[in-house]
Amino acid sequence: MMLGLLAVLTTTTGAQAQQAEPRPSGPVQQRVAPGMAAYTDEVLFGQVWPGPGLSQRDRSLVVISALIASDKPAQLRGHLGRALDNGVTPVEASGVLTHLALYAGWPSAVVSLAVFDEVYTARDVDTAALAPFAARPTPTGPAPVADDAFAPAFARLTDTVIRDDLWRRTDLVPRDRLLVTISALTALGEADQIPDLIRQSSTAGLTRADVGEALTHLAFYVGWPRVTRALEVLETVPEWSAASAASTAPSGNFTGRVAVTSPFEGSGHSALSGATVTFEPGARSRWHRHPHGQLLVVTSGQGWTQIEGEPVREMNPGDVIWTPPGVSHWHGGTRSSGLTHVAVSEDRDGAPVQWLEHVTDAEFAGPEQPSSSNRK
């Protein structure tokens, strides 16, 4: 009898614990719109947010940009906290707000100020560290605007404030600033402005795959019609149209699905060349070496890399990885996360890379896994 009672208590306790597990949709949504609650729990937070195509940090940047631009302070409160938890710094978050004051308008930014103040206060954010930042020496934003006889002051302010100051601020890196702007323009229904922005500014490592994933995420926050329109508009950008979609990397040199986009070469006598490479979860290169070394700049996702004889190293957005000439190494995503990086090397002798053997599953096991093989 005691065993039966214990079994009942154990089952009841387990059921109560399961019931106590909060669902993202919340009780009101579950009660009033159960169908919507199912989409919220199973699709938005069950599939979209954990998706490997974009880091959690980047997804938060996309969402808070859309919420600021579309005047949604009630929803912004929770998502701003989530952004800070996902790795967006207060400096970057305030940089988004400043940027969108110009792109979405002062009223939209002012409406969001109270939310930022409330969240920062609750988290004891040192607002003294949010002082204005110096500008980069080289403009990264839109090209200069020709003199406008109808509104010369507007043309002047576009050049001096938007191009020569806002886009050069160091509170956001150029890639993030472009991602924030595309997200805001989509939320505002102004997708027609995106192609000119992309043509006139440096993409700074923001790939077609990144933007496609960002727009997919945005569909749940700004609606399917606006995202559908943005996708139609982006097909007019030659670099990001379907005709120039990512090419699949040679399968013999990689394990898993790997795509190569935006190949480039140095001009004149430069021997530099490279491309943007995107690894799906579980994908990685073979062991290989470059006669003149290789530089990797991680733009999104999370990945692993390893130099022969050293432990596996984690890679995150913003990391710059240099591998010396002739050193055997590999790089790719992780078992559960995709990765995008820009790879740069020199091709002076017609052989920029020497491919070696495949990375085994045992070697592809994450940090603290030293390599013991000896490659000749």
Residue pairs with C-beta under 8 A, 6 or more apart in sequence:
23 30
23 37
23 40
23 41
24 40
24 41
24 44
24 45
25 36
25 37
25 38
25 40
25 41
26 37
29 36
29 37
29 40
30 37
43 220
44 220
48 216
48 217
48 220
49 56
49 59
49 217
51 213
51 216
51 217
52 280
52 281
52 301
52 333
52 336
52 337
52 338
53 209
53 210
53 212
53 213
53 216
53 301
53 338
54 62
54 210
54 213
54 214
54 217
54 300
54 301
55 86
55 87
55 300
55 301
55 302
55 316
55 317
56 86
56 87
57 83
57 86
57 87
57 88
57 317
58 179
58 210
58 214
58 300
58 317
59 86
59 214
59 217
60 79
60 82
60 83
60 86
60 87
60 88
61 83
61 88
61 92
61 96
61 176
61 179
61 180
61 183
62 179
62 180
62 183
62 214
62 217
62 218
63 79
63 83
63 183
63 217
63 218
63 221
64 76
64 79
64 80
64 83
64 88
64 93
64 96
65 96
65 100
65 179
65 180
65 181
65 183
65 184
65 187
66 72
66 183
66 184
66 186
66 187
66 218
66 221
66 222
67 73
67 75
67 76
67 79
67 112
67 187
67 221
68 76
68 96
68 97
68 100
68 104
68 108
68 109
68 112
68 184
69 100
69 103
69 104
69 108
69 183
69 184
69 187
69 188
70 108
70 187
70 188
70 222
71 107
71 108
71 111
73 111
73 112
73 114
73 115
76 112
76 115
77 115
77 118
77 119
80 93
80 115
80 116
80 119
81 119
81 123
83 93
84 90
84 93
84 119
84 123
90 120
90 125
90 126
90 127
90 129
90 130
91 129
91 130
91 133
91 171
92 171
92 172
92 176
93 116
94 116
94 130
94 171
95 133
95 169
95 171
95 172
95 177
96 172
96 180
97 109
97 112
97 113
97 116
98 109
98 166
98 169
98 171
99 166
99 169
99 172
99 177
99 180
99 181
100 108
100 109
100 180
100 184
101 108
101 109
102 161
102 162
102 166
103 181
103 184
103 185
103 188
104 184
104 188
119 125
120 127
133 169
133 170
133 171
134 170
135 164
135 165
135 168
135 169
135 170
136 168
136 169
136 170
137 168
138 168
139 163
139 164
139 167
139 168
140 167
140 168
140 174
140 177
140 201
140 202
140 204
141 162
141 163
141 166
141 167
141 168
141 177
141 200
141 201
142 158
142 162
142 163
142 167
142 196
142 197
142 200
142 201
143 163
143 200
143 201
144 159
144 163
145 155
145 158
145 159
145 163
146 155
147 155
148 154
148 155
167 174
167 177
167 201
172 180
173 204
173 318
174 201
174 202
174 204
175 203
175 204
175 205
175 206
175 299
178 197
178 198
178 201
178 203
178 204
178 206
179 206
179 210
179 211
179 214
181 197
182 194
182 197
182 211
182 214
182 230
183 214
183 218
185 191
185 193
185 194
185 197
185 230
186 194
186 215
186 218
186 222
186 226
186 227
186 230
187 218
187 221
187 222
187 226
189 226
189 229
191 226
191 229
191 230
191 232
191 233
191 234
192 233
194 230
194 233
194 234
194 237
195 233
195 234
195 236
195 237
198 237
198 239
198 240
199 237
203 239
203 262
205 276
205 297
205 299
205 340
205 342
206 299
207 261
207 262
207 276
207 278
207 299
207 300
207 340
208 239
208 240
208 244
208 245
208 246
208 261
209 246
209 259
209 261
209 278
209 340
210 299
210 300
210 340
211 234
211 240
212 231
215 227
215 230
215 231
215 234
216 227
218 226
218 227
218 230
219 227
234 240
234 241
235 241
235 242
238 244
239 262
244 261
245 261
246 259
246 260
246 261
246 278
247 259
247 260
247 261
248 257
248 258
248 259
248 260
249 258
249 259
249 260
249 277
252 355
253 285
253 286
253 288
253 355
254 279
254 283
254 284
254 285
254 286
254 332
255 282
255 283
255 284
255 286
255 332
255 358
255 359
255 364
256 279
256 280
256 281
256 282
256 283
256 284
256 332
256 333
257 279
257 280
257 283
258 277
258 278
258 279
258 280
258 283
258 285
258 332
259 277
259 278
260 275
260 276
260 277
260 278
261 275
261 276
261 278
262 275
262 276
263 273
263 274
263 275
264 273
264 274
264 275
265 272
265 273
266 272
266 273
271 292
271 346
271 347
271 348
272 344
272 345
272 346
273 344
273 345
273 346
273 347
273 352
274 342
274 343
274 344
274 345
275 342
275 343
276 299
276 340
276 341
276 342
276 343
277 340
277 341
277 342
277 343
278 338
278 339
278 340
279 301
279 303
279 332
279 333
279 338
279 339
279 340
280 333
280 338
281 333
281 334
281 335
281 336
281 337
281 338
282 333
282 335
282 364
283 332
283 333
283 338
284 304
284 330
284 331
284 332
284 333
284 359
284 364
285 330
285 331
285 332
285 359
286 330
286 355
286 356
286 357
286 358
286 359
287 308
287 328
287 329
287 330
287 355
287 356
287 357
287 358
287 359
287 375
288 328
288 329
288 330
288 353
288 354
288 355
288 356
289 325
289 326
289 327
289 328
289 329
289 353
289 354
289 356
290 323
290 325
290 326
290 345
290 346
290 352
290 353
290 354
291 325
291 326
291 346
291 348
291 349
291 351
291 352
291 354
292 325
292 345
292 346
292 348
292 352
293 322
293 323
293 324
293 325
293 327
293 345
293 346
294 322
294 323
294 329
294 343
294 344
294 345
294 353
295 320
295 321
295 322
295 323
295 343
295 344
295 345
296 305
296 315
296 319
296 320
296 321
296 322
296 323
296 331
296 341
296 342
296 343
296 344
297 319
297 320
297 321
297 341
297 342
297 344
298 315
298 316
298 317
298 318
298 319
298 320
298 321
298 339
298 340
298 341
299 317
299 340
299 341
299 342
300 317
300 339
300 340
301 317
301 333
301 337
301 338
301 339
301 340
302 314
302 315
302 316
302 333
302 334
302 337
302 339
303 314
303 315
303 331
303 332
303 333
303 334
303 337
303 338
303 339
303 341
304 312
304 313
304 314
304 315
304 331
304 332
304 333
304 334
304 364
304 366
304 367
305 312
305 313
305 315
305 321
305 329
305 330
305 331
305 332
306 312
306 313
306 329
306 330
306 331
306 363
306 369
306 371
307 313
307 323
307 327
307 328
307 329
307 371
308 327
308 328
308 329
308 371
308 373
308 375
309 370
309 371
309 372
310 370
310 371
311 367
311 368
311 369
311 370
312 363
312 365
312 366
312 367
312 368
312 369
313 321
313 367
314 334
314 367
315 321
315 331
315 339
315 341
321 331
321 341
323 329
328 356
328 375
330 359
330 363
331 339
331 341
332 339
332 359
332 364
333 339
334 366
335 364
335 366
345 352
345 353
346 352
356 375
357 375
362 369
363 369
363 371
